C-alpha cells in the first residue's frame, strides 16, 4: 500500500514538472510573439517618423525656397541639419528594436530554462521519494521476517 501511494505521489510530482515545463514553453512563445509585435510597432513608428520628415521637408522647401530663394545657404544648412536629425532618430529606433529584441530573447530563454529545471527537480524529487519509500518498505519487510523467525 505504501508503495502504491509513493508511486502515485511520484507520478503527481513528475506530472507537475511536465506541466510547469509546458507552461514555461508557452510563456517563452508568448515572449517571442511580444518581441515580434514590438518590432512591428517600432518599424511603424520609424515609418511614421520618416513620412513626417518627408512631408515637413517638402513643405519647408516650398515655403523657404519661395521666400528666400532656392540657393540660399541657410536653407541648405537647415535641410542638412534636418536630415541629420531624422537619421539619428531612425538610428535610435533601430537600436531600440535590437535591444528590445535581445531582452525578449534572454527572457524567453530564462523562462524555458526555469521550466526545464522545474521538470528535472520534480523528476529527481519523485525518484528520491519513491526510492526512500522502497527502502523503507524493504526495511519493514526485513523486520517483519525477523519477527516471524523469532516467533517460530
C-alpha positions as CSV (number, residue, x, y, z in Angstrom):
1,X,0.0,0.0,0.0
2,X,2.8,2.3,0.9
3,X,4.5,1.6,-2.5
4,X,1.3,2.4,-4.4
5,X,0.9,5.7,-2.5
6,X,4.5,6.6,-3.2
7,X,4.2,5.7,-6.9
8,X,1.1,7.9,-7.2
9,X,2.9,10.7,-5.4
10,X,5.9,10.4,-7.7
11,X,3.7,10.4,-10.7
12,X,2.0,13.5,-9.5
13,X,5.3,15.3,-9.0
14,X,6.5,14.3,-12.4
15,X,3.2,15.5,-14.0
16,X,3.6,18.7,-12.1
17,X,7.1,19.2,-13.5
18,X,5.9,18.4,-17.0
19,X,3.0,20.9,-16.6
20,X,5.5,23.6,-15.4
21,X,7.8,22.9,-18.3
22,X,4.9,23.1,-20.8
23,X,3.7,26.3,-19.2
24,X,7.3,27.7,-19.5
25,X,7.4,26.8,-23.2
26,X,4.1,28.6,-23.7
27,X,5.3,31.7,-21.8
28,X,8.5,31.7,-23.8
29,X,6.5,31.5,-27.0
30,X,4.4,34.5,-25.8
31,X,7.5,36.4,-25.1
32,X,8.8,35.8,-28.6
33,X,5.4,36.9,-30.0
34,X,5.6,40.1,-28.0
35,X,9.1,40.6,-29.4
36,X,7.8,40.4,-32.9
37,X,4.9,42.7,-32.1
38,X,7.2,45.3,-30.6
39,X,9.4,45.1,-33.6
40,X,6.5,45.7,-35.9
41,X,5.3,48.7,-33.8
42,X,8.8,50.2,-33.8
43,X,9.0,49.8,-37.5
44,X,5.7,51.5,-37.9
45,X,6.9,54.3,-35.7
46,X,10.0,54.6,-37.8
47,X,8.0,54.7,-41.0
48,X,5.7,57.4,-39.5
49,X,8.7,59.4,-38.4
50,X,10.1,59.2,-41.9
51,X,6.8,60.2,-43.5
52,X,6.6,63.2,-41.1
53,X,10.1,64.2,-42.1
54,X,9.3,63.9,-45.8
55,X,6.1,65.9,-45.5
56,X,7.8,68.6,-43.4
57,X,10.8,68.8,-45.7
58,X,8.5,69.3,-48.8
59,X,6.5,72.0,-47.0
60,X,9.7,73.7,-45.8
61,X,11.3,73.6,-49.2
62,X,8.3,75.1,-50.8
63,X,8.0,77.8,-48.2
64,X,11.6,78.7,-47.8
65,X,12.5,78.3,-51.4
66,X,9.8,80.7,-52.4
67,X,10.6,83.1,-49.5
68,X,14.4,83.1,-49.7
69,X,15.3,81.6,-53.0
70,X,16.5,78.0,-53.6
71,X,20.2,78.8,-53.5
72,X,20.2,80.4,-50.0
73,X,22.9,78.8,-47.8
74,X,20.9,79.0,-44.6
75,X,18.1,77.0,-46.3
76,X,20.7,74.3,-47.4
77,X,22.2,74.2,-43.9
78,X,18.7,73.9,-42.3
79,X,17.8,70.9,-44.5
80,X,21.2,69.3,-43.9
81,X,20.6,69.6,-40.2
82,X,17.0,68.1,-40.5
83,X,18.4,65.2,-42.5
84,X,21.0,64.5,-39.8
85,X,18.2,64.7,-37.1
86,X,16.0,62.2,-38.9
87,X,19.0,59.9,-39.4
88,X,19.7,60.0,-35.6
89,X,16.0,59.4,-34.8
90,X,15.8,56.4,-37.1
91,X,19.1,55.1,-35.8
92,X,17.8,55.3,-32.2
93,X,14.7,53.4,-33.2
94,X,16.7,50.7,-34.8
95,X,18.9,50.4,-31.7
96,X,15.9,50.2,-29.5
97,X,14.4,47.4,-31.7
98,X,17.7,45.4,-31.4
99,X,18.0,45.9,-27.7
100,X,14.3,45.1,-27.0
101,X,14.6,42.0,-29.2
102,X,17.7,40.8,-27.3
103,X,15.9,41.4,-24.0
104,X,13.0,39.3,-25.2
105,X,15.3,36.5,-26.4
106,X,17.0,36.4,-23.0
107,X,13.7,36.5,-21.2
108,X,12.3,33.6,-23.3
109,X,15.4,31.5,-22.7
110,X,15.2,32.1,-19.0
111,X,11.6,31.1,-18.9
112,X,12.4,27.9,-20.9
113,X,15.3,27.2,-18.5
114,X,13.1,27.5,-15.4
115,X,10.6,25.1,-17.0
116,X,13.4,22.5,-17.7
117,X,14.8,23.0,-14.2
118,X,11.4,22.5,-12.6
119,X,10.8,19.4,-14.6
120,X,14.2,18.0,-13.6
121,X,13.7,18.9,-10.0
122,X,10.3,17.2,-9.9
123,X,11.7,14.1,-11.5
124,X,14.6,13.9,-9.1
125,X,12.3,14.5,-6.1
126,X,9.8,11.9,-7.3
127,X,12.6,9.3,-7.8
128,X,14.1,10.1,-4.5
129,X,10.7,9.9,-2.7
130,X,9.9,6.6,-4.4
131,X,13.4,5.2,-3.6
132,X,13.1,6.2,0.0
133,X,9.7,4.5,0.2
134,X,11.1,1.4,-1.4
135,X,14.0,1.3,1.0
136,X,11.6,1.8,4.0
137,X,9.4,-1.0,2.6
138,X,12.3,-3.3,2.3
139,X,13.4,-2.4,5.8
140,X,9.9,-3.1,7.2
141,X,9.8,-6.3,5.3
142,X,13.1,-7.4,6.7
143,X,11.9,-6.5,10.2
144,X,8.7,-8.5,9.7
145,X,10.7,-11.6,8.6
146,X,12.9,-11.2,11.7
147,X,9.9,-11.0,14.0
148,X,8.3,-14.1,12.2
149,X,11.6,-16.1,12.7
150,X,11.7,-15.1,16.4
151,X,8.2,-16.3,17.0
152,X,8.8,-19.6,15.2
